[in-house]
Amino acid sequence: MMNPGHLDTSSPELHQTPSPTCSSRRYGKPVSALILMALGAVLTGCSTHSLTLLHPRGPIAATELHMMAIDVGIMLGIVIPTALLVIGFLWRYRASTGKGRYDPKWSHSVAVEVVVWSIPLMVVGALSYYSYKGTLQVNPYHPLVLAHQDHDPLEVDVITTDWQWVFVYPKQHIASVNELVIPAHTAVQFHLTSATVTNSFFIPKLVGQIYVMPGMPTEQTMLVSDPGTYRGFSAALSGPGFSWMQFSTRAVSKKEFLQWTTQMQGVPRHLTYTAFNTLARPTINLHHTPLYYSHVQAGLFDHVMKEVRMGKVFVTPMAMTVHM
C-alpha cells in the first residue's frame, strides 16, 4: 500500500512524454487559423482606393509618399532578416538536435562587434540622409520640389474657427467658407492661423498636415497636378464639432478659376471683421455648406491674429459639449 506522503517515481505514468499527436492538436488549430487569415488577406485583393495617401495628386504628396516608402523599406530591411534569423536559430539549435555547443570561456568576437555596430550606424546614416533630403524637398515655406515653378503662387489666407474653414484670397478680395477653389498646375501658398484652438490643415492627396495655431502664422505650399475635387479636413481634435470640420478642395483650370473669382466678386455678402466675428461663433456645419463673400476687409488675417493675442475668445455654449 502506498503512503500518501510518498511519491512513487517508479510509476510509468510519471515518465510519459506528450506525444506528437497531442502537441499538434494543441497548436494545430491556432496555426491553421493564422494561415487562413493570411491567405484570406492575400486572396481578397483588397483595394487601396480608400488609402488616399497612396494616391497623390500633387508633387508635395508624391514626394512625401516616396520618402515614406524609403523609410518603410529601410526598416523592413532590418525587421525581415532579423525575424528570419531568429526563426532559423530557434530551429537549428533546438534541444532535440544537439547542435549547440557550450563554451564557458567565450567572451569576445570581432565579427559580432562589427555586425552589431556597423549595421545600426548604416541604417541611422541612411535614415538621416533621406530625412534631411525629404525635409528640404517638402519644406512648407520653400519646397525644393516646386522650385522649378516660374509663375507667382496664388496666395490664400486660411483662418480656422470652431468648426469651419475660412479661405481668404487677399489679392482677389474674396473669401469662401468650407470650400477651397484653386487653379491646377499652379503653386498655392497658404498663410494659416486659428481664431480659436489649434487645428491641423490636411489634404491627404495633395499636401501633408501642418498645425494651425491661434494667434500665430504658419505657411504651407502645394500644387495640384490633376483637376478634381479633393477632401480636406482638420487632423487635430478641436472640440464637439471636430468630426464635421471638413472642406472640399476644387482644382479647376486657370480659365475656370478666373471665371469663379469674377463671379465671387459680385457676391452681395461682404466679409468685414464684424461679419467675421459672427461667422467665427462656434458652429457645426453638418452638411459642410459653403459660404461666399466679396469685398473682404483688408488685413483681416493680421487683425484676427492680433485680436487672439489680445485675448479674444469665442466661447462654446455648454449645450454643444453636453449633447455631442
C-alpha positions, 0 to 999 in steps of 0.5 A: 500500500502506498503512503500518501506522503510518498511519491512513487517515481517508479510509476510509468505514468510519471515518465510519459512524454506528450506525444506528437499527436497531442502537441499538434492538436494543441497548436494545430488549430491556432496555426491553421487559423493564422494561415487562413487569415493570411491567405484570406488577406492575400486572396481578397485583393483588397483595394487601396482606393480608400488609402488616399495617401497612396494616391497623390495628386500633387508633387508635395504628396508624391514626394512625401509618399516616396520618402515614406516608402524609403523609410518603410523599406529601410526598416523592413530591411532590418525587421525581415532578416532579423525575424528570419534569423531568429526563426532559423536559430530557434530551429537549428539549435533546438534541444532535440538536435544537439547542435549547440555547443557550450563554451564557458570561456567565450567572451569576445568576437570581432565579427559580432562587434562589427555586425552589431555596430556597423549595421545600426550606424548604416541604417541611422546614416541612411535614415538621416540622409533621406530625412534631411533630403525629404525635409528640404524637398517638402519644406512648407515655406520653400519646397525644393520640389516646386522650385522649378515653378516660374509663375507667382503662387496664388496666395490664400489666407486660411483662418480656422474657427470652431468648426469651419474653414475660412479661405481668404484670397487677399489679392482677389478680395474674396473669401469662401467658407468650407470650400477651397477653389484653386487653379491646377498646375499652379503653386498655392501658398497658404498663410494659416492661423486659428481664431480659436484652438489649434487645428491641423490643415490636411489634404491627404492627396495633395499636401501633408498636415501642418498645425494651425495655431491661434494667434500665430502664422504658419505657411504651407505650399502645394500644387495640384497636378490633376483637376478634381475635387479633393477632401480636406479636413482638420487632423487635430481634435478641436472640440464637439464639432471636430468630426464635421470640420471638413472642406472640399478642395476644387482644382479647376483650370486657370480659365475656370478659376478666373471665371469663379473669382469674377463671379465671387466678386459680385457676391452681395455678402461682404466679409468685414471683421464684424461679419467675421466675428459672427461667422467665427461663433462656434458652429457645426456645419453638418452638411459642410455648406459653403459660404461666399463673400466679396469685398473682404476687409483688408488685413483681416488675417493680421487683425484676427491674429492680433485680436487672439493675442489680445485675448479674444475668445469665442466661447462654446455654449455648454449645450454643444459639449453636453449633447455631442 
